[in-house]
């Protein structure tokens, strides 16, 4: 979308928002909608709430248990006249019409996972393909001679999931960068000394996540490493490994900053993790929505991508990272 077209679209959004005010002087309201319930989203909630306090607006954080829940939350946000909505779409390719209905009624941004074909104003998050490659590099550090690996992840419907997973595989196999490449999750992918045995999904079901890790250990007793690409996957892997007596035998690489993952890095049972910045996802989502509602469309950059880069956490920097995270969450 050109800058002129984007500015015109922002004007239309602002025109629609003007009908949401009741003239009573009530505090502006914004909805921050996640794609599930996890510690990752608790961190994002803290950022969104802090932005609400700093900017003098009301922020409602909603955590769905399913795609149906998220659809209802989006519909309710429009019905209740929120001045802006930030959402992490669960199934972006099949939610475009719904998201466009929201965008026609109020300001809409996506965070964590994008819906690039929708009329959202901007995407706030990381380049998930590049973040996946960072995760793949951690696996190569953990297994310098290569080995057999299983990928565990919540859903494949989300855009961030697909790109994250592909980045891991491409980095392991020393492939050129191609965010549009896609290896089927059921197939074995092999090269550069690595063999990706498959990809197991759990549908954001924590018990299924652990069962997937247990099944992997049963089917592949000589497996070298497991990588968990949703925040709760590494803790589930650790539980399965501990029960099987294989902690420190099977390498673990994770994604996100779950407290159990960070503790595992400190203890040496997890090689490393790639962290996003969910606190900033929450904070920046509210900040941008409020600015747009006030008529400031300059906060929407060319390309409509507000990049909050990921980074690798290993044993040498986990203590400093954890201390900073706890401070943001008010734990210290």
BELJO-V105630 format. One record per residue. RES is the residue in one small letter. PHI is phi in whole degrees, -180 to 180 (NA if undefined). OMEGA is omega in radians with two decimals (* if undefined). Layout:
# BELJO-V105630
{{RES:PHI:OMEGA} {RES:PHI:OMEGA}}
This chain:
# BELJO-V105630
{{x:NA:-3.14} {x:-70:3.13} {x:-61:3.14} {x:-63:3.14} {x:-65:-3.14} {x:-66:3.12} {x:-63:3.11} {x:-64:3.13} {x:-65:3.10} {x:-62:3.09} {x:-61:3.12} {x:-63:3.11} {x:-64:3.14} {x:-63:3.11} {x:-63:3.12} {x:-66:-3.13} {x:-64:-3.11} {x:-61:3.11} {x:-79:-3.11} {x:-86:-3.13} {x:-84:-3.11} {x:-103:3.09} {x:74:-3.08} {x:-90:-3.11} {x:79:3.11} {x:-64:3.13} {x:-66:3.10} {x:-58:-3.06} {x:-120:3.13} {x:-133:3.13} {x:-112:3.07} {x:-117:-3.02} {x:-113:-3.12} {x:-92:3.07} {x:-111:3.13} {x:170:3.14} {x:-116:-3.13} {x:-164:3.11} {x:-60:3.07} {x:-53:-3.08} {x:-77:3.02} {x:-66:3.09} {x:-67:3.11} {x:-63:3.11} {x:-60:3.12} {x:-60:3.11} {x:-66:3.14} {x:-65:-3.14} {x:-67:3.10} {x:-64:3.09} {x:-62:3.10} {x:-60:3.12} {x:-65:-3.10} {x:-66:-3.02} {x:-100:3.08} {x:71:3.12} {x:-126:3.12} {x:-96:-3.13} {x:-121:3.05} {x:-107:3.12} {x:-102:-3.08} {x:-123:-3.10} {x:-121:-3.09} {x:-78:3.05} {x:-99:-3.08} {x:-161:3.07} {x:-61:3.11} {x:-62:3.09} {x:-60:-3.10} {x:-65:3.09} {x:-59:3.14} {x:-65:3.12} {x:-63:3.11} {x:-65:3.13} {x:-63:3.13} {x:-65:-3.14} {x:-62:3.09} {x:-69:-3.12} {x:-60:-3.10} {x:-82:3.05} {x:74:3.05} {x:-63:-3.10} {x:-83:3.08} {x:-171:-3.13} {x:-134:3.00} {x:-116:-3.06} {x:-140:2.97} {x:-104:-3.01} {x:-63:3.11} {x:-78:-3.10} {x:-140:-2.96} {x:-58:-3.07} {x:-66:3.14} {x:-105:3.13} {x:-112:-3.03} {x:-57:-3.12} {x:-61:3.13} {x:-63:3.14} {x:-64:3.12} {x:-66:3.07} {x:-64:3.09} {x:-65:-3.11} {x:-63:3.11} {x:-74:-3.06} {x:-104:-3.07} {x:-158:3.11} {x:-70:-3.10} {x:-129:2.98} {x:-128:3.02} {x:-108:3.10} {x:-142:3.12} {x:69:3.07} {x:-128:-3.01} {x:-94:2.98} {x:-133:-2.96} {x:-64:3.14} {x:-87:3.14} {x:-89:-3.14} {x:-96:3.04} {x:-62:-3.10} {x:-77:-3.08} {x:-163:3.01} {x:-112:-3.14} {x:-112:-3.12} {x:166:-3.13} {x:-102:2.94} {x:-81:-3.00} {x:-68:3.08} {x:-65:3.12} {x:-66:3.10} {x:-65:3.06} {x:-62:3.10} {x:-65:3.06} {x:-60:3.11} {x:-66:3.08} {x:-61:3.11} {x:-66:3.06} {x:-63:3.10} {x:-63:3.12} {x:-67:3.04} {x:-66:-3.10} {x:-69:-3.10} {x:-128:-3.07} {x:-62:3.11} {x:-100:-3.12} {x:86:3.13} {x:157:-3.13} {x:-96:-3.00} {x:-135:2.98} {x:-117:3.08} {x:-101:3.07} {x:-120:-3.02} {x:-153:-3.10} {x:-72:-3.09} {x:-139:3.01} {x:-102:-3.11} {x:-71:-3.10} {x:-72:3.14} {x:-61:-3.12} {x:-64:3.13} {x:-64:-3.10} {x:-61:-3.08} {x:-70:3.12} {x:-61:-3.14} {x:-61:-3.12} {x:-65:3.09} {x:-62:3.09} {x:-60:-3.08} {x:-63:-3.10} {x:-64:3.11} {x:-67:-3.14} {x:-61:-3.06} {x:-90:-3.13} {x:57:3.11} {x:-81:3.01} {x:-68:-3.12} {x:-74:3.10} {x:-155:-3.11} {x:-62:-3.13} {x:-91:3.09} {x:-66:3.12} {x:-148:3.03} {x:-96:-3.14} {x:-55:-3.05} {x:-65:-3.10} {x:-83:-3.05} {x:-89:3.03} {x:-87:3.10} {x:-121:-2.99} {x:-139:3.08} {x:162:3.09} {x:58:3.13} {x:87:-3.13} {x:-112:3.08} {x:-132:3.08} {x:-86:-3.01} {x:-73:-3.13} {x:163:3.12} {x:-132:-3.13} {x:-107:3.12} {x:-106:-3.11} {x:-128:3.11} {x:62:-3.14} {x:67:3.09} {x:-100:-3.03} {x:-66:3.10} {x:-67:3.09} {x:-68:3.12} {x:-61:3.12} {x:-69:3.14} {x:-61:3.10} {x:-63:3.11} {x:-66:3.12} {x:-64:3.14} {x:-64:3.11} {x:-61:-3.14} {x:-65:3.13} {x:-72:-3.08} {x:-79:-3.08} {x:-130:-3.06} {x:-62:3.13} {x:-101:-3.10} {x:-59:-3.07} {x:-95:-3.08} {x:-158:2.98} {x:-127:3.10} {x:-120:3.13} {x:-108:-2.96} {x:-101:2.94} {x:-113:-2.99} {x:-55:-3.07} {x:-85:-3.10} {x:-66:3.13} {x:-59:3.07} {x:-59:3.10} {x:-65:3.09} {x:-63:-3.13} {x:-61:3.12} {x:-62:-3.14} {x:-65:3.13} {x:-66:3.13} {x:-62:3.13} {x:-65:-3.13} {x:-88:-3.11} {x:69:-3.07} {x:-120:3.02} {x:-61:-3.12} {x:73:3.04} {x:-95:3.05} {x:-96:3.14} {x:-72:3.14} {x:-127:3.00} {x:-127:-3.03} {x:-124:3.08} {x:-139:3.13} {x:77:-2.92} {x:-117:3.04} {x:-58:-3.07} {x:-60:3.12} {x:-70:3.08} {x:-66:3.14} {x:-64:3.10} {x:-65:3.10} {x:-65:3.09} {x:-64:3.14} {x:-61:-3.11} {x:-84:3.14} {x:91:3.12} {x:-88:3.03} {x:-123:-3.12} {x:-70:-3.12} {x:180:3.11} {x:-145:3.02} {x:-103:-3.09} {x:-103:2.95} {x:-91:3.04} {x:-142:-3.07} {x:-60:3.08} {x:-58:3.13} {x:-71:3.06} {x:-57:3.14} {x:-67:-3.07} {x:-64:-3.08} {x:-67:3.11} {x:-59:-3.12} {x:-67:-3.13} {x:-60:-3.11} {x:-70:3.12} {x:-61:3.13} {x:-65:3.13} {x:-63:3.13} {x:-63:3.13} {x:-63:3.12} {x:-86:3.10} {x:97:-3.12} {x:-96:3.13} {x:-88:3.13} {x:-69:3.13} {x:-74:3.10} {x:-91:-3.04} {x:-78:3.00} {x:-58:-3.08} {x:92:3.07} {x:56:3.13} {x:-122:3.10} {x:-100:-2.94} {x:-84:3.02} {x:-119:-2.93} {x:-67:3.03} {x:-86:3.11} {x:-152:-3.11} {x:-91:3.07} {x:-115:3.11} {x:-125:-3.10} {x:-63:-3.07} {x:-76:3.14} {x:-129:-3.07} {x:-69:-3.11} {x:-65:-3.14} {x:-66:3.13} {x:-64:-3.12} {x:-63:3.12} {x:-62:3.12} {x:-65:3.14} {x:-63:3.13} {x:-62:3.10} {x:-64:3.12} {x:-66:-3.14} {x:-89:3.11} {x:74:-3.14} {x:-91:3.12} {x:-132:*}}
